[in-house]
Amino acid sequence: ISATLEAAKFDKEYWERYFRDLEPSNYKNVNVKRQVMMLKELGKAALDEEKFIELSTIESYMIHIYSTAKICPFSKKNCYLKAEGLSLNPDIEAIMASSTNYDELLFTWQTWRDVTGRKMKDQYETYVKLSNEVAKANNFSDKGAMWRNKFESSTFESDLDKLWEEVEPLYDELHKYVLNKLKLQYGDRLDVEDGLIPAHVLGNMWAQSWINIKHLVEPFPNAPQVNVTQALKVNGYTPLKMFQTADEFYQSLGLDPTNMSYNVTAGAVIEKPTNRDAICHASAWDFHNGQDFRLVL
């Protein structure tokens, strides 16, 4: 937290010195105007020190809960959590992607949320309150307005409404088709009277992708298929080899090499560590020295 606070003080000092009084409309160059608009947004550094520390502490707490939470397997609900517990990645995500046991899916979906979201509930309410204060300190009405501003469209919400109207008829048909297919799989366990599909049977912890239930719902299961993942494994591809292959391709186009970004000896993390808990969510880190860029996967 102390390092984060020092960084915030540095950002605020430079913002007050160089960016606070800039006005984007004063610039004709589109790129400069966009940069000024972004630089005028100070973020949570606009809070006073006490609230900044409170918000940063809450964010760290929630990230820690989310990234280190474990649950017992469905087959051993009273396990020794430290040694036998399942983490989100890869254990829990693999269950949600591959299991067709309705009770296992429901247990896994519910239990993981009990040990994450339930523990964060009170802190999250404060997080929302402080996030809205951050937005107001940056001259936005609330966090939502501050978030939408990054899309640089004054009609962002109506644009989305229009796009939804265009795809809604197709989505409704797809939704009903998938619902009926899943009903064949789970029978009476799946209540479809409300016309909704329960999130835990869609093959993904957040129901954001349905690709893992393809084998249950595809209309032409006997059609030829290409399993890219299996093909990569057969040909000896590792995470490192995939990065190297991609790097070779981009260099063949005349671009600069990117080997520094996946250099594990320099601190890049492209495979989940086995000796410690880690947040295995893809991110890229620029150390702002023109040399050190790292990927975390």
N, C-alpha and C positions, 0 to 999 in steps of 0.2 A: 504494500500500500504506500509506503514512504517513497519508493521509486516512482510510482504512478503519480503521486502528489507533486513530486519535483518536476516531472515531465509536464504536468498540467500547468504549473507555475511558469515554466519556460514557454509553453504555447501561449498562455494568456499575456505574458510580457510582450512577445513578438506580435500578437494580435493587436494589442493596444498601441504598439509603436507603428505598425505598418498597415494593418488591414481594417481596423475598426471604422475609420472614416471614409473608406473607399465606397464608391457608389457604382454598381455595375452598369447602370444606364449611361454613365459618362464615357464609356468605351465603345468604339465602333467595331473593333475587331471581335468577331464572335467568340473565338477561342479565349481571348483575354477576358471578355465579359463573363464567360462561364467560369474561368479560374477565379476571378474576383468574387463572383457569387458564392463559390465554394469556400474560399478563404475567409469570407466574412462570417461563416458559420463556425463558432468556437467549440460547440459541443458541450460536454458536461464540465469542461474547464471553466465555463461561465458561472458555475455555482460557487457559493462561498465554501471555504475550506471544510467546515464541519459537514455540510451536506454532500460535498464531493467525496469525502472519506466514507460517509454512510452509504452512498450509492455504489462506490467502488467495492466496498466490503460485501454488500448484498450481491453484486454481480459475481464476485469471486466465489461466494458461498454457493450460489445457484449453479455455477459452472462446475464446481467441485462435486456437488450432489449428483448432477446430471451425468458427469463423466466417470464417477467411481461407483455408482449404485450397482448392486448385485441382487439377484433373486435366486431362490432355490429352484431346481428343476421340477417340472410337473410330477415326475415319477418319484421324487424324494422331497416332499414339501417341507420336511423338518431337517434339512441338510445342515452341515457345518458350513455356514455361509462363506467364511474366509477361504476355505480350501475347495469347497464344492460349488460355490455360488457361480452364477452365470452373469457375465457382463453384457452390456448392450451390443458391443461389437467385439467379436463376431457371433457370440453365442446366441443371444436373444434374437438378433436379426435373422440368423440362420433358421431358427425355429419358426418364426413368423413366415419365412419364405418357403419352407419345405413341408411343414406339418399340415396334415388334413384332419387331425384330431380336434374336433370342435372344442372340447373341454380344455385341452392343452393350450390352444390358441387363446381362449378366453382367459384362462388362468395367467398365462404369460403377459398378455396385454394389460390385464387389470393389476397384477402384482407389481409390474415394473412401474406403473404410474403411482401406485401406493407408496413406493419407496423413493419416488422422485417428486412428482407434482404435489403430493400431499405434504411433503416436508417443506416445500418451497412456498406454500400458499400464503402464509402471513408475510413473508419477505417479498413475495411478488407484488402484493398490494402496495407495499411501500415503494417498491421499484417503479411501479406505474406512476405513483404520485410524484416521485422525484424526477422521473423521466419527463413528465409534463412540465415540471418546473424548469428543467433543462431547456425544453422547447420554448417556453415563454421567455427565458433569459436570452434566447437566440431570435426573439421577435416572431415566434410562431404561436398560434393559438393553443396547440397541444402537440403531443408526440406524433400523432397521426399526420398532422399537417407538415411537420418537420420531415417525416419519412416520405410523404408524397412529393415533397419539393424536389427530392433527388431525381425524380423522373422528368423534371423540367417540362411539365405540361400543365397548363392552367385548366385543361379539360380532362385530366387524368381519370377521374371517377366516371364521367360520362363516356369516355373512350372505352373503359372496361365494360360498362353496361352495354354499349353497342356491340362489342365483340362477343359478349355472352349471348346476346339475343341472336347473333348469327350462328353460334355453334350449339345453342340449347336444343334445337330439335334433334340433331344427330346425337348429342349427349344423352338425351332422354331415351332414345331407342337403344343406345349402347348400354345404358344403365339397366333398363328392363331386361335386356338379353342376358347380361351378366348375372343379374339377380335370379333369373329363372334357372340358369345353369348351376349356380351355387345352391339353389333350392334342391336340385336333383342330387347334389353331393351330400348335403347335410340334412335333408329331410325335415322332420318336425322340429329339429333343434334350431332351425333357422326360421325365426318369426318374420314374415314379410308382409304382414297385414298393413303396415304403415307405408309400404312401398320403399323403405330405406334399406340399404345394405349395411350391416354392422361392420365397423371398422376392422375388427380383429380377424375377419375372414378374407381380407383383400390382399394378403401376402406381404404386407409391409407394416411396420410398427406405427406409421403415421397415415396409412391409407393414401399415400401420395403417389404411389405407383402400383399398378395392377399387373405388372409383367410377370410376377412370380406365380400367378394363378392361371397363366396362359394354358397350362396343360389341362386345367379343369373347364375352361370356357372356350377354347379355340374352336371355330366352326368347322375346320377341315383338319382334323388331327393327323390324317395320313399323308398330308402334303409334305414334300421334302423340306427339311429344316437345316439350318446352319447353326451349330453351337460354337460360337466364337470362343467362349471361355474354355471349353474342352479342347478346342484346336490349339489354343495358346499353351495349355498344359502339356499336350502331346508333343509340342515342338520345343518344350523346355523353357518356356518363358517364365521369368521371375519378375517381381516388381521392378528390380533394377534393370533387367534386360528390356522391359517395355519402355522405360525412360530412355535407355540408350538408343533403342530403335527409333523412337520419336525424335530424339535429338539428331540422329543421322539424317532423318528425312528432312527436318527443317534446315539443317546445314546444306543439304543438297539443293535447297531453294535459294541459297545465298544468305541465309540468316546466321546470326552469331551463335556459337555453341552455348548450350545451357547446362553443361555438366556440373557447374558449381551449385546449381539448385538442388540436385539430387545426390550430392557428395556426402555420404553418411559420415565420413571421417571429419567433416567440417561442421557436423551437427544436424544435417538433414535427417528427417525421420520418415521413411517411405514404407516401413513395415511396423506393425504394432509391437512395441517392446514387450518382452516376456518377464522382465525383472521389475516392472513398476507399472502403476496405473498411468494411463495417458489418455488425452482427449484425441480420439482417432477421427477427427473431422478435418477434411482436406482444407489446408490453408497455405498461403504463401507469405513469406516474411522478407521484407527488404530492410537491411540494416543500414541503409542510407550512407554507405561508404563507397558506392560504385563498384563493389567487388563481391559482397556477401549477400547472396539471395538463397533462401532455403525453403524447401517444401516440407510440409508435415501432412502425412496421409494416414 
